[in-house]
Amino acid sequence: MTLEILTPEKKIFSGEVFGVQLPGISGLFEVLDKHAPLVSALKAGNMKILKDKSATASYSIQGGFVEVLNNRTTVLVEGAKEL
């Protein structure tokens, strides 16, 4: 799956990943390869990128939105900082 993380200032991440864990308004959820189409609001919290089955990267994000469509996940956030 292709993941892009965007802030108003710049692109934080772009690449192929195994999955991503996101802090949704109602709780933490995970998007994996070939996920059904989805749009969701995000709250401030930690986002974890699963680059493959063993490598991960974590970001602290401010609120925003995520869109999943055609095996592409786009995360739009006010700000993000790598942990």
Secondary structure by P-SEA (a helix, b strand, c coil): cbbbbbcccccccccccccccccccccbbbbccccccccccccbbbbbbcccccccccccccccbbbbcccbbbbbbcccccc
